[in-house]
Amino acid sequence: QVQLVESGGGLVKTGGSLRLACAASGRIFSHNRMAWFRQAPGGEREFVASISEFSTTSYGNFVKGRFTISRANGDNTVYLEMNNLEPEDTAIYYCATKYYSGARLFTSASQYDSWGQGTQVTVSS
């Protein structure tokens, strides 16, 4: 099992930026697929971005170049840089991981094994 702890959420105005961090501990981090999901009130958990052990990235369609996912294997940390935030980005953002070494893409929450507790992101208009 991998333990995940998110940080970096907060309140920003439309057009602002935030950088989320997810610190991982436990099982070997470098072989894990890492991802960010988000969940707005009353909504389902939505795929935001993922990054493979080779730093291959994938993003949800709504991202449109505004977010960047990255990982620092030496620090066991994955980041989500979010720019040009909109009120529609308001949600709890969760970090997730799956022990997987390969090229397959995983965008469903049910495909991930471990989750953090989430960090609230609120974008005011």
DSSP file with accessible surface (Angstrom, degrees, kcal/mol):
  #  RESIDUE AA STRUCTURE BP1 BP2  ACC     N-H-->O    O-->H-N    N-H-->O    O-->H-N    TCO  KAPPA ALPHA  PHI   PSI    X-CA   Y-CA   Z-CA
    1    1 A Q              0   0  149      0, 0.0    26,-1.4     0, 0.0     2,-0.4   0.000 360.0 360.0 360.0 150.1    0.0    0.0    0.0
    2    2 A V  E     -A   26   0A  10     24,-0.2     2,-0.4    95,-0.1    24,-0.2  -0.960 360.0-144.8-116.1 135.0    1.0    3.6   -0.6
    3    3 A Q  E     -A   25   0A  99     22,-3.0    22,-2.1    -2,-0.4     2,-0.4  -0.859  17.9-164.9-100.1 136.7    0.0    6.4    1.7
    4    4 A L  E     -A   24   0A  11     -2,-0.4     2,-0.4   111,-0.4   113,-0.4  -0.964  11.4-174.4-126.3 136.8   -0.8    9.8    0.1
    5    5 A V  E     -A   23   0A  85     18,-1.9    18,-2.7    -2,-0.4     2,-0.2  -0.971  12.2-156.6-133.3 117.6   -1.1   13.2    1.6
    6    6 A E  E     +A   22   0A   7     -2,-0.4     2,-0.3    16,-0.2    16,-0.2  -0.578  17.5 165.2 -90.1 155.8   -2.2   16.2   -0.5
    7    7 A S  E     +A   21   0A  65     14,-2.1    14,-2.6    -2,-0.2   112,-0.1  -0.956  40.1  69.4-156.0 167.5   -1.5   19.9    0.2
    8    8 A G        +     0   0   37     -2,-0.3    11,-0.3     1,-0.3    14,-0.0   0.375  59.8 134.1 103.8  -5.0   -1.7   23.2   -1.5
    9    9 A G        +     0   0   28     12,-0.1     2,-0.3     9,-0.1    -1,-0.3  -0.187  22.6 123.7 -70.5 170.8   -5.4   23.8   -1.9
   10   10 A G  E     -d  121   0B  31    110,-0.8   112,-2.8   109,-0.1     2,-0.5  -0.991  58.1 -54.2 167.3-166.5   -7.0   27.1   -1.1
   11   11 A L  E     +d  122   0B 125     -2,-0.3     2,-0.3   110,-0.2   112,-0.2  -0.909  52.2 164.0-107.7 125.7   -9.2   30.0   -2.2
   12   12 A V  E     -d  123   0B  23    110,-2.6   112,-2.8    -2,-0.5     2,-0.2  -0.929  33.7-111.9-135.6 161.8   -8.2   31.9   -5.4
   13   13 A K  E >   -d  124   0B 165     -2,-0.3     3,-2.5   110,-0.2    72,-0.2  -0.505  53.1 -73.2 -88.3 161.7   -9.9   34.3   -7.7
   14   14 A T  T 3  S+     0   0   69    110,-1.8    72,-0.2     1,-0.3    -1,-0.1  -0.298 123.9  24.9 -53.0 132.4  -10.7   33.6  -11.3
   15   15 A G  T 3  S+     0   0   40     70,-3.4    69,-0.7     1,-0.3    -1,-0.3   0.298  98.8 123.3  91.3  -8.1   -7.6   33.5  -13.4
   16   16 A G    <   -     0   0   23     -3,-2.5    69,-2.3    69,-0.3     2,-0.3  -0.093  52.5-126.1 -79.5-177.3   -5.4   32.7  -10.4
   17   17 A S        -     0   0   59     66,-0.2     2,-0.3    67,-0.2    66,-0.2  -0.930  19.3-177.5-133.3 152.1   -3.0   29.8   -9.9
   18   18 A L  E     - B   0  82A  27     64,-2.2    64,-3.4    -2,-0.3     2,-0.5  -0.984  15.7-147.7-143.4 152.3   -2.4   27.1   -7.4
   19   19 A R  E     - B   0  81A 136    -11,-0.3     2,-0.3    -2,-0.3    62,-0.2  -0.967  16.2-161.8-123.8 113.1    0.1   24.3   -7.0
   20   20 A L  E     - B   0  80A   0     60,-2.8    60,-2.3    -2,-0.5     2,-0.3  -0.677   4.6-161.6 -90.3 148.3   -1.0   21.1   -5.4
   21   21 A A  E     -AB   7  79A  21    -14,-2.6   -14,-2.1    -2,-0.3     2,-0.4  -0.961   8.4-163.0-128.9 148.4    1.4   18.6   -4.0
   22   22 A a  E     -AB   6  78A   0     56,-2.2    56,-2.1    -2,-0.3     2,-0.5  -0.958   9.0-157.7-133.1 112.7    0.9   14.9   -3.1
   23   23 A A  E     -AB   5  77A  49    -18,-2.7   -18,-1.9    -2,-0.4     2,-0.3  -0.808  12.7-160.4 -94.2 126.9    3.5   13.3   -0.8
   24   24 A A  E     +A    4   0A   9     52,-3.2     2,-0.3    -2,-0.5   -20,-0.2  -0.824  14.0 171.6-109.9 146.1    3.7    9.5   -1.1
   25   25 A S  E     +A    3   0A  62    -22,-2.1   -22,-3.0    -2,-0.3     2,-0.6  -0.963  45.1  39.7-144.3 159.8    5.1    7.0    1.3
   26   26 A G  E    S+A    2   0A  60     -2,-0.3   -24,-0.2   -24,-0.2     3,-0.2  -0.902  93.4  42.3 110.8-121.7    5.1    3.2    1.5
   27   27 A R  S    S-     0   0  131    -26,-1.4     5,-0.1    -2,-0.6   -24,-0.1  -0.078 108.3 -63.1 -65.9 162.9    5.5    1.0   -1.6
   28   28 A I        -     0   0   96      1,-0.2     3,-0.5     2,-0.1    -1,-0.2  -0.175  49.1-161.1 -53.7 117.3    8.1    1.9   -4.3
   29   29 A F  S >  S+     0   0    6      1,-0.2     3,-2.1    -3,-0.2    -1,-0.2   0.871  78.9  66.2 -71.6 -37.7    7.0    5.2   -5.7
   30   30 A S  T 3  S+     0   0   43      1,-0.3    -1,-0.2    43,-0.1    -2,-0.1   0.775 101.1  49.8 -64.3 -24.3    8.9    5.2   -9.0
   31   31 A H  T 3  S+     0   0   66     -3,-0.5    69,-1.2     2,-0.1     2,-0.4   0.336  92.3 102.2 -95.4   8.0    6.8    2.2  -10.4
   32   32 A N  E <   -E   99   0B   2     -3,-2.1     2,-0.5    67,-0.2    67,-0.2  -0.741  69.9-132.0 -95.4 139.2    3.5    3.8   -9.5
   33   33 A R  E     -E   98   0B   9     65,-3.4    65,-2.1    -2,-0.4     2,-0.3  -0.765  31.2-157.0 -78.1 129.1    1.1    5.5  -11.9
   34   34 A M  E     +EF  97  51B   0     17,-2.3    17,-2.8    -2,-0.5     2,-0.3  -0.864  16.1 171.9-112.5 146.9    0.1    8.7  -10.2
   35   35 A A  E     -EF  96  50B   0     61,-2.5    61,-2.6    -2,-0.3     2,-0.4  -0.976  26.4-138.4-150.2 158.8   -3.1   10.7  -10.9
   36   36 A W  E     +EF  95  49B   0     13,-3.0    12,-2.6    -2,-0.3    13,-1.8  -0.980  23.1 176.8-117.3 135.6   -5.2   13.6   -9.8
   37   37 A F  E     -EF  94  47B   1     57,-2.7    57,-2.8    -2,-0.4     2,-0.3  -0.840  11.1-154.0-123.9 167.0   -9.0   13.5   -9.7
   38   38 A R  E     -EF  93  46B  18      8,-2.3     8,-3.6    -2,-0.3     2,-0.4  -0.987   5.0-162.3-142.0 156.2  -11.5   16.0   -8.5
   39   39 A Q  E     -E   92   0B  57     53,-2.2    53,-2.4    -2,-0.3     6,-0.2  -0.953   5.5-160.4-143.5 117.0  -15.0   15.9   -7.2
   40   40 A A    >   -     0   0   43      4,-0.5     3,-2.7    -2,-0.4    51,-0.1  -0.573  47.8 -73.4 -87.6 158.6  -17.4   18.8   -7.0
   41   41 A P  T 3  S+     0   0  126      0, 0.0    -1,-0.1     0, 0.0     3,-0.1  -0.278 121.5   5.4 -54.6 128.2  -20.4   18.8   -4.6
   42   42 A G  T 3  S+     0   0   95      1,-0.3     2,-0.2    -3,-0.1    -2,-0.0   0.441 113.7 107.5  78.4  -0.4  -23.0   16.4   -6.0
   43   43 A G  S <  S-     0   0   34     -3,-2.7    -1,-0.3     1,-0.1     2,-0.2  -0.536  70.8-103.0-107.7 173.5  -20.7   15.3   -8.8
   44   44 A E        -     0   0  174     -2,-0.2    -4,-0.5    -3,-0.1     2,-0.4  -0.491  48.2 -86.4 -88.7 163.1  -18.7   12.2   -9.6
   45   45 A R        -     0   0   79     -2,-0.2     2,-0.4    -6,-0.2    64,-0.3  -0.590  52.6-155.7 -73.2 123.9  -15.0   11.8   -9.2
   46   46 A E  E     -F   38   0B  82     -8,-3.6    -8,-2.3    -2,-0.4     2,-0.2  -0.855  15.9-114.9-113.7 135.2  -13.5   13.2  -12.4
   47   47 A F  E     +F   37   0B  22     -2,-0.4   -10,-0.2    60,-0.3     3,-0.1  -0.473  35.6 168.4 -67.9 129.6  -10.1   12.4  -14.0
   48   48 A V  E     -     0   0B   0    -12,-2.6    12,-2.7     1,-0.4     2,-0.3   0.797  57.7 -31.9-105.9 -54.5   -7.8   15.5  -14.1
   49   49 A A  E     -FG  36  59B   0    -13,-1.8   -13,-3.0    10,-0.3    -1,-0.4  -0.985  47.9-160.2-164.7 157.0   -4.4   14.2  -15.0
   50   50 A S  E     -FG  35  58B   3      8,-2.3     8,-1.9    -2,-0.3     2,-0.4  -0.972   3.1-160.0-142.6 160.4   -2.0   11.2  -14.7
   51   51 A I  E     -FG  34  57B   3    -17,-2.8   -17,-2.3    -2,-0.3     6,-0.2  -0.996  12.3-142.9-143.4 133.8    1.7   10.6  -15.0
   52   52 A S    >   -     0   0    5      4,-2.1     3,-2.1    -2,-0.4   -19,-0.1  -0.299  37.0 -96.9 -87.4 176.7    3.5    7.4  -15.6
   53   53 A E  T 3  S+     0   0   30      1,-0.3    20,-0.1    47,-0.3    -1,-0.1   0.743 129.5  52.5 -65.7 -20.0    6.9    6.2  -14.2
   54   54 A F  T 3  S-     0   0  142     48,-0.2    -1,-0.3     2,-0.1     3,-0.1   0.231 122.8-109.1 -96.4  10.3    8.4    7.5  -17.4
   55   55 A S    <   +     0   0   67     -3,-2.1     2,-0.4     1,-0.3    -2,-0.1   0.719  64.1 156.0  66.7  24.4    6.7   10.9  -16.9
   56   56 A T        -     0   0   96      1,-0.0    -4,-2.1     2,-0.0     2,-0.3  -0.712  28.9-154.1 -76.0 129.6    4.2   10.3  -19.8
   57   57 A T  E     -G   51   0B  62     -2,-0.4     2,-0.3    -6,-0.2    -6,-0.2  -0.740  20.2-175.4-113.2 156.1    1.3   12.6  -19.0
   58   58 A S  E     -G   50   0B  31     -8,-1.9    -8,-2.3    -2,-0.3     2,-0.3  -0.987   9.4-162.2-145.6 147.9   -2.4   12.6  -19.8
   59   59 A Y  E     -G   49   0B  70     -2,-0.3   -10,-0.3   -10,-0.2   -11,-0.1  -0.938  25.3-103.8-133.6 153.1   -5.1   15.1  -19.1
   60   60 A G    >>  -     0   0   13    -12,-2.7     3,-1.7    -2,-0.3     4,-0.5  -0.358  40.4-111.0 -67.6 154.5   -8.8   15.4  -18.9
   61   61 A N  T 34 S+     0   0  160      1,-0.3     3,-0.5     2,-0.2    -1,-0.1   0.807 114.6  60.4 -60.4 -29.5  -10.5   17.2  -21.8
   62   62 A F  T 34 S+     0   0   41      1,-0.2    -1,-0.3     2,-0.1     4,-0.1   0.673  85.9  77.7 -74.4 -14.5  -11.5   20.2  -19.7
   63   63 A V  T X4  -     0   0    2     -3,-1.7     3,-1.9   -15,-0.1    -1,-0.2   0.929  66.6-177.0 -64.8 -45.5   -7.9   21.0  -18.8
   64   64 A K  T 3< S-     0   0  181     -4,-0.5    -3,-0.1    -3,-0.5    -1,-0.1   0.875  73.4 -51.4  52.0  43.7   -7.1   22.6  -22.1
   65   65 A G  T 3  S+     0   0   75      2,-0.1    -1,-0.3     1,-0.1    -2,-0.1   0.477 115.4 108.9  80.3   3.7   -3.5   23.3  -21.4
   66   66 A R  S <  S+     0   0   22     -3,-1.9    17,-2.1    -4,-0.1     2,-0.3   0.753  70.1  54.6 -85.8 -24.6   -4.1   25.0  -18.0
   67   67 A F  E     -C   82   0A   5     15,-0.2     2,-0.4   -19,-0.1    15,-0.2  -0.838  60.2-164.6-113.6 151.0   -2.8   22.3  -15.7
   68   68 A T  E     -C   81   0A  73     13,-2.5    13,-3.1    -2,-0.3     2,-0.4  -0.990   5.2-158.5-135.7 125.8    0.6   20.5  -15.6
   69   69 A I  E     +C   80   0A   5     -2,-0.4     2,-0.3    11,-0.2    11,-0.2  -0.821  21.0 163.9-100.3 141.1    1.3   17.3  -13.7
   70   70 A S  E     -C   79   0A  48      9,-1.8     9,-2.9    -2,-0.4     2,-0.3  -0.955  20.6-146.9-148.4 165.4    4.8   16.4  -12.7
   71   71 A R  E     -C   78   0A  27     -2,-0.3     2,-0.5     7,-0.2     7,-0.2  -0.992   9.0-158.5-140.4 148.2    6.6   14.1  -10.4
   72   72 A A  E >>> -C   77   0A  29      5,-3.2     5,-1.8    -2,-0.3     3,-0.9  -0.888  10.4-173.4-123.6  93.6    9.8   14.1   -8.4
   73   73 A N  G >45S+     0   0   60     -2,-0.5     3,-0.8     1,-0.3    -1,-0.1   0.850  82.7  59.9 -61.0 -32.9   10.7   10.5   -7.7
   74   74 A G  G 345S+     0   0   77      1,-0.3    -1,-0.3    -3,-0.1   -44,-0.0   0.841 114.9  35.5 -64.3 -30.3   13.5   11.4   -5.4
   75   75 A D  G <45S-     0   0  113     -3,-0.9    -1,-0.3     2,-0.2    -2,-0.2   0.370 105.5-126.8-100.5   0.2   11.1   13.3   -3.1
   76   76 A N  T <<5 +     0   0   63     -3,-0.8   -52,-3.2    -4,-0.6     2,-0.4   0.909  67.3 131.0  52.4  45.6    8.2   10.8   -3.7
   77   77 A T  E   < -BC  23  72A  17     -5,-1.8    -5,-3.2   -54,-0.2     2,-0.4  -0.976  44.3-162.6-133.2 141.1    6.0   13.7   -4.6
   78   78 A V  E     -BC  22  71A   0    -56,-2.1   -56,-2.2    -2,-0.4     2,-0.3  -0.955  16.0-157.8-120.2 142.8    3.7   14.5   -7.5
   79   79 A Y  E     -BC  21  70A  43     -9,-2.9    -9,-1.8    -2,-0.4     2,-0.4  -0.845  14.7-158.7-119.9 155.9    2.5   18.0   -8.3
   80   80 A L  E     -BC  20  69A   0    -60,-2.3   -60,-2.8    -2,-0.3     2,-0.6  -0.912  11.2-162.5-134.1 107.0   -0.4   19.6  -10.1
   81   81 A E  E     -BC  19  68A  65    -13,-3.1   -13,-2.5    -2,-0.4     2,-0.5  -0.816  11.1-167.6 -88.7 122.1    0.3   23.1  -11.3
   82   82 A M  E     +BC  18  67A   0    -64,-3.4   -64,-2.2    -2,-0.6     2,-0.3  -0.961   8.7 176.2-119.1 122.3   -3.0   24.8  -12.1
   83   83 A N        +     0   0   61    -17,-2.1   -66,-0.2    -2,-0.5   -67,-0.2  -0.800  59.4  22.0-120.3 161.7   -3.2   28.1  -14.0
   84   84 A N  S    S-     0   0   91    -69,-0.7    -1,-0.2    -2,-0.3   -68,-0.2   0.908  83.1-162.2  50.3  50.6   -6.0   30.3  -15.3
   85   85 A L        -     0   0    0    -69,-2.3   -70,-3.4    -3,-0.2   -69,-0.3  -0.296   7.3-159.0 -69.1 147.2   -8.4   28.8  -12.8
   86   86 A E    >   -     0   0   73    -72,-0.2     3,-2.5   -71,-0.1     4,-0.2  -0.845  33.4-107.7-122.1 156.9  -12.2   29.1  -13.3
   87   87 A P  G >  S+     0   0   43      0, 0.0     3,-1.9     0, 0.0    36,-0.3   0.840 118.2  65.8 -54.1 -30.1  -15.1   28.8  -10.8
   88   88 A E  G 3  S+     0   0  134      1,-0.3   -48,-0.0   -48,-0.0    -3,-0.0   0.629  89.1  67.0 -68.2 -12.3  -15.9   25.5  -12.5
   89   89 A D  G <  S+     0   0    1     -3,-2.5    -1,-0.3     2,-0.0     2,-0.2   0.502  70.8 121.6 -83.9  -4.6  -12.6   24.2  -11.2
   90   90 A T    <   +     0   0   38     -3,-1.9     2,-0.3    -4,-0.2    32,-0.2  -0.443  41.1 105.0 -62.9 123.5  -13.9   24.4   -7.6
   91   91 A A  E    S- H   0 121B   1     30,-2.0    30,-2.7    -2,-0.2     2,-0.5  -0.963  76.6 -78.9-177.8 171.3  -13.8   20.9   -6.1
   92   92 A I  E     -EH  39 120B  54    -53,-2.4   -53,-2.2    -2,-0.3     2,-0.5  -0.858  47.1-146.1 -88.4 129.0  -11.9   18.6   -3.7
   93   93 A Y  E     -EH  38 119B   0     26,-3.0    26,-2.0    -2,-0.5     2,-0.4  -0.870  14.9-164.8-103.2 128.2   -8.8   17.4   -5.5
   94   94 A Y  E     -E   37   0B  32    -57,-2.8   -57,-2.7    -2,-0.5     2,-0.4  -0.900  13.4-142.5-115.5 141.7   -7.6   13.9   -4.7
   95   95 A a  E     -E   36   0B   0     -2,-0.4    21,-2.2   -59,-0.2     2,-0.3  -0.786  26.6-179.7 -95.3 141.2   -4.3   12.2   -5.4
   96   96 A A  E     -EI  35 115B   0    -61,-2.6   -61,-2.5    -2,-0.4     2,-0.3  -0.968   9.7-162.8-141.4 157.6   -4.4    8.6   -6.4
   97   97 A T  E     -EI  34 114B   1     17,-2.0    16,-1.9    -2,-0.3    17,-1.7  -0.979   7.8-168.9-143.6 154.2   -2.0    5.8   -7.3
   98   98 A K  E     -E   33   0B  43    -65,-2.1   -65,-3.4    -2,-0.3     2,-1.1  -0.989  30.5-123.0-141.1 132.3   -1.9    2.5   -9.0
   99   99 A Y  E     +E   32   0B  96     -2,-0.4     2,-0.3   -67,-0.2   -67,-0.2  -0.647  61.8 133.4 -77.7 103.4    1.0    0.1   -8.9
  100  100 A Y        -     0   0   64    -69,-1.2     2,-0.6    -2,-1.1   -47,-0.3  -0.959  41.7-163.8-157.6 133.4    1.6   -0.3  -12.6
  101  101 A S        +     0   0   73     -2,-0.3     2,-0.3   -49,-0.1   -69,-0.1  -0.916  57.6  65.8-122.4  98.6    4.5   -0.3  -15.0
  102  102 A G  S    S-     0   0   20     -2,-0.6   -49,-0.2     2,-0.1   -48,-0.2  -0.986  85.8 -82.9 174.6-169.0    3.4    0.2  -18.6
  103  103 A A  S    S+     0   0  101     -2,-0.3    -1,-0.0   -51,-0.1   -51,-0.0   0.468  74.5 120.7-103.6  -4.8    1.9    2.4  -21.2
  104  104 A R        -     0   0  147      1,-0.1     2,-0.4    -3,-0.0    -2,-0.1  -0.324  59.0-129.4 -65.8 145.0   -1.8    1.8  -20.6
  105  105 A L        -     0   0   87    -53,-0.0     2,-0.5   -55,-0.0    -1,-0.1  -0.796  18.1-164.9 -97.0 136.3   -3.9    4.9  -19.6
  106  106 A F        +     0   0    4     -2,-0.4    -2,-0.0     1,-0.1     3,-0.0  -0.977  22.6 155.4-122.7 118.1   -6.2    4.8  -16.6
  107  107 A T        +     0   0   69     -2,-0.5     2,-0.4   -60,-0.1   -60,-0.3   0.361  46.9  93.0-122.5   2.0   -8.9    7.5  -16.3
  108  108 A S    >   -     0   0   51      1,-0.1     3,-1.8   -62,-0.1     4,-0.2  -0.831  69.9-137.8-101.9 136.8  -11.5    5.8  -14.1
  109  109 A A  G >  S+     0   0   26     -2,-0.4     3,-1.7   -64,-0.3    -1,-0.1   0.839 102.5  63.6 -59.4 -32.3  -11.4    6.3  -10.3
  110  110 A S  G 3  S+     0   0  104      1,-0.3    -1,-0.3    -3,-0.0    -2,-0.0   0.658  92.4  65.2 -68.7 -13.5  -12.2    2.6   -9.8
  111  111 A Q  G <  S+     0   0   50     -3,-1.8     2,-0.3   -13,-0.0    -1,-0.3   0.536  86.9  85.3 -85.7  -6.8   -8.9    1.7  -11.5
  112  112 A Y    <   -     0   0   11     -3,-1.7   -14,-0.2    -4,-0.2     3,-0.1  -0.746  60.4-158.2-102.7 148.5   -6.8    3.2   -8.7
  113  113 A D        +     0   0   94    -16,-1.9     2,-0.4    -2,-0.3   -15,-0.2   0.812  69.7  33.6 -95.9 -37.2   -5.8    1.5   -5.5
  114  114 A S  E     -I   97   0B  11    -17,-1.7   -17,-2.0  -113,-0.0     2,-0.3  -0.961  61.7-169.2-130.4 147.8   -4.9    4.2   -3.0
  115  115 A W  E     -I   96   0B  74     -2,-0.4  -111,-0.4   -19,-0.2   -19,-0.2  -0.946  16.4-131.7-134.3 151.0   -6.2    7.6   -2.3
  116  116 A G        -     0   0   11    -21,-2.2  -111,-0.2    -2,-0.3     3,-0.1  -0.301  37.2-103.1 -86.3-178.9   -5.3   10.7   -0.3
  117  117 A Q        -     0   0  115   -113,-0.4  -112,-0.1     1,-0.2   -23,-0.1   0.613  62.9-118.3 -84.6 -13.0   -7.8   12.6    1.9
  118  118 A G        -     0   0   12    -23,-0.1     2,-0.4     1,-0.1   -24,-0.2   0.076  14.2-121.4  95.5 155.4   -8.2   15.4   -0.6
  119  119 A T  E     - H   0  93B  21    -26,-2.0   -26,-3.0  -112,-0.1     2,-0.3  -1.000  26.0-120.4-136.8 133.9   -7.5   19.1   -0.6
  120  120 A Q  E     - H   0  92B  86     -2,-0.4  -110,-0.8   -28,-0.2     2,-0.5  -0.580  23.4-170.9 -79.8 131.2  -10.2   21.8   -1.3
  121  121 A V  E     -dH  10  91B   0    -30,-2.7   -30,-2.0    -2,-0.3     2,-0.5  -0.990   5.5-176.9-119.5 123.9   -9.8   24.2   -4.2
  122  122 A T  E     -d   11   0B  51   -112,-2.8  -110,-2.6    -2,-0.5     2,-0.5  -0.988   7.3-167.2-125.4 125.6  -12.2   27.1   -4.4
  123  123 A V  E     -d   12   0B   6     -2,-0.5     2,-0.3   -36,-0.3  -110,-0.2  -0.956  11.4-153.6-114.6 118.7  -12.2   29.6   -7.2
  124  124 A S  E      d   13   0B  45   -112,-2.8  -110,-1.8    -2,-0.5    -2,-0.0  -0.642 360.0 360.0 -93.0 149.5  -14.2   32.7   -6.7
  125  125 A S              0   0  138     -2,-0.3    -1,-0.1  -112,-0.2   -39,-0.0  -0.339 360.0 360.0 -88.7 360.0  -15.7   34.8   -9.6
